[in-house]
């Protein structure tokens, strides 16, 4: 049979396959999802942000995760199990990190830190390692996600090391030490403390500016936000807020800082050129964490008391959608 006849035969075969409906279906492309850690449900919620619906709820094995991080390929999520208490309060001390297969939507492994630790905030560093704050140990724990083994402990020198921000180059980390109101600057390569920065009586969450020049953390007893200069490791100035601030996140262009106003059910937008609040946006009750998604030009805001995720358009400064999660929405992570 010559080449022409072979080509004709191939076309006929394709045509018959299509007509008879026997064509092979390609696997569906996974839709990007938002992962929400819900404290009240003691579970993770998968949210389809396009439809605005919770598509699955997966209970954690241990008692209560607050935060999560997802691997770069989106296949695995890591959830520290904190325990049933609040910061500095009596209760159980978690010691594990649960490992979730995001496609199967089930937990497949557990990483044991080897001691009670109250692991809380987890971040994936540019070096591929996981960094987890451990309040009881006054440390940041280092995990190798490839082996799922604990590899090091970095002392913070402070009680209640609660949240963590990592510089873009992965060289420095900054913990907010909630109960003692300080920030610890850490050399992540040497795994040692650079400085302990006094801020206020009580602090909370923490973030870095896009250029890594500033660290932001909110005073929990006064409506103000500390601006720490990373070059000097000192508080440079304070930004006055309409009410008590909580979580913060910079927009990708570095011009604006978003601040969750936990007592005001609002999001404040700070102009980082003037270090002043430019506008506020109504969201829902008890906004806590902010996750900015650069390729969508939106911010997701977990509203703990209001039981919602607010999707905020960063061009119009309007709420696009409120997604019902039930009370308890806290930590956020993006599944690509």
N, C-alpha and C positions, 0 to 999 in steps of 0.2 A: 504494500500500500504506500502511495507516495505522500509527500508532505501535505499537498493540497487536500487529499482525502482525509488525512488524519485531522487537519484543522476543521473540516466540515463535520466530521464525526464528533469532535469535541464540542462544537457549538450546538449540535443536535442534542448531545447528552445534557448540556447545561440547560437547554430549553425544556427538555422533558422533566428535569429535576425541579425547575421552577414551577412548571405547570402542575406537577403532581404534588407540590407542597413538600417535597422531600429535602429542600435546601437546608443546609446545616445552619442553625442559629448561632451567631457569635455570642459569647458571654456578655451580659450587660455590664456597662462601665459603672463602677460604684459611684454613687453620688456623694459629694462631700457632706460631712456631718459634723455637728457640734456635740461634744461630749460634756455632759453636765454632772457634777458630783452633787447629789442631793443628800444633805445630812439627815433630814427628817425621814426620808425613805430608806436610809442606809443603803443607797444604791447608786448606780450610774444610769443616766438617761441618755439615749441616743436621740438627737433632734435633727430632723430634716428641716433646715432653715428655709428652703424654698417653699415648702408646703406649710411650714409653721406648726409641725406636729411632732410629738414624741413617738418615735417608731418602735422603741424597745426600752425596757427597764430591767437592769441586771443587778440583783442584790449582791453586795460584797459578802465575803465569808466572815471577815472580822467586823468588830464594832467600830466603826464610823470613820470613813474617809472624808477628808475635807477638800483635797486637791488632787490633780492628776496631770500627767504629761503623756504625750503620744510620740512614738518613734517617728523618725523622719519619713519613713515609707508608709506610715499610717497603719501598720499591721498590728502593733502592740501598744497597749496603754499600761501605765504603771500608776498604782494608787496606794499611797501610804495609809496605813490604818492607825489612826490617832488614838482612839479609845473613846469612852463615853463621857469625858469631862470637858470643861472649858479650860482656857489657858490659866495655869496656876491654881486650878481648883482640884479638890479631891476627886478621885475616880480612877478608872483603869488606865494603864499605860500600854499603848500599842507597841509592837516591836517588829511588825512585818510590812512588806510592800507586796501587794497582790498584782499579778500579771494577767492582763486580759487580752485574749485574741479578739480583735475588733470585728473581724469578718464573721467569726463563729458566734460572737457575742457571749463568750463564756470565759471564766477564769481558768487558766491552764497551769499556773505555777505560783509559788509564794517564795519571796526572798526574806529570810529571817536575819535581822540585824544582830542577833545574838544576845540581846538584853532589852529590858523595858526602855523605851526611848521617846514615846509620843512623836513619831515621825509625822511631819506636817506638810511642808511645801516641797515640791519636787520639781527640778529643772533638768533639762538635757543640755549639757555643755557642748560647745563647738568641738571639743576633743572626743565626743561620743560617749562620755561618761555621764552617769546620773548623779545629781547632787541633791541631798535630802536634809532638811533641817530636822534636828532631834532635840526637842525642848528639854527633856529630862537630863540628857547627857551634856547639854551646853555645847553641842557640836553640829557640824555639817558632815553627814555620812556620805561616802563615795562608793558608788556601785558600778560594777562593770556589767552592762546589760547583755553582752555577748555570753558571758559565763553565768550571769545572774548571781554573782558573788560580791560580798562586801569586801572592799579593798583597802579602805582607809577611813579614819575619823579625823576631822579638822576641828580643833577646839575654837570656840568663838569667844571664850572668856566671859560670857554673860548668860544670865538666866533667861529662859523663855525665848530662845532664838526661834522665831516663828515663821517668817517669810524670807524669801531669798531672791535676789536679782543678780544676773551674771552679765558681765560686759560682753560686747559683741566679739571681741577677740578671745574671750574665754580666760583671760589672765586674772581677772578680779571677780570676787563675789562680795555681796553686801547683804547682811542679815539684819532684819528689824527684830530687836529684842524687846518684846512687847511689854512685859511687866516691869522692866527696869528702864524703859524709855530711851534706849540707845540704839546705835547702828554699829555693827562690826564690819570693818573693811578687811577682806581676806585675800592673800596671795594664793590663788588656786594652784599655781605651779609648784610653789614651795610648800603649800599646805600649811600656812602659818598666818597669824594675825598681823595686819599692818597697823591698824588703829582701832580704838573704840571711841565712838563719837557720841557724847551726851547730846540728847535732843529735847526730851520732855519727860514728864512723869510717866506717861503711858503713850506708846506709839502703836502703829498697826502695820499695814501693808507697805510695800516698798517697790519702787521701779526706778529705771534709769532713763535718762534722755537718750534720744536716738544717737547723738554723738558721744555718749558716755561721759559728758562733762559734769552732769548733775545727777544726784540721787534725790528722790522725793519720798517723804514719809509724813503722814498726818498725825498731829497731836490729837489724842483722844479725849482731852479735857477742855480744849479750846478750838474755835473754828479757824484753824490756821494750818498751813502746810510748810514743812521745813524743806529748804533747798540747800543741799549739801554739795559743796564743790569737791569733785573727786581729786583734783590736783593737790588740794590742801587737807582734805578730809576734815573740813570744818563747816559748820552751818554758815552759809553765806548770807541768807536772808529768809524772811517768812512771807508767804503769800496768804493774804486774808481771804477766808472762805465765807460763804453765806451761812453755813452750818458745819457740823463736824464731818470731816472727810474720812475716807476709808481707802479703797483700792484706787490706783492711778495707772494710766497708760498714755504714752505719747502717740500722736498721729505719725504716720510714716514719713511725712515731710519735715518733721521736727518742729513745726510751728506751734502746735497746740498740745496741751496736756489735759486729758480727761480725768476728772476726779469724781468718784462716787460719793454723794452726800448721804450717808447712811441714815441720818435722822430727818432728812428733808425730802426723801423720795425723788431726788433730782440728780442730774449729772451736771457738774460745772465744767465749763470749757475755759481753760486758762491760756491767755496769750503769753507764750514764753519770751517774747521780745520785751513786753512790759512787766511780766510777772504779775498780771492782774486778771481777775475773772472777767471774761468778755461776755459770757451769756450762760444761762442755765437751761436745762431741758428736762421736762417732766418725764419720769420713767414709771417706776412702780415702787412699792414699799420696800425699804431696806436694801438699796443697791449696795453690792459688796465688791464683786470682782468685775474687771473690764478686760475683754480680749479684743484686740484690734486685728482685723483680717485685711491686710493691705491690698490683695488683688480684687477684693470686693468693695473696698473703700467704705467699710462699715465697722462699727464696734458692737460687740455683744456684751450686755450688762446683766449679770445675775442679780435678781432682786429677791433676796431671801424671804423676807416677810410677805411680800406681795405674791410670791409663788409664780414668778414670770421671768422670762428672758426678754429683755428689750433689745431690738435691733435698731441701731441709730445710724442714719445716713450721715457720713462725714462731710458731704458736700452741702446738703441743705440744712443740716443740724435738726432734722426731724426724726421722730420715731417711725420707722417703716412698719414695724409689726411688734406685737406683744405675744409671746408664746407661753402658753400655760404649762407649768411644770409641777405645780403644787408647792406648798411652802417648803423651804429648805434648800433652794438652789444656791450653790456656793461656787466651787472651783469649776473652771472652764478649760477645755482643750479642744483643738481643731483636728479632725480626722480628714486628711486630704483624700 
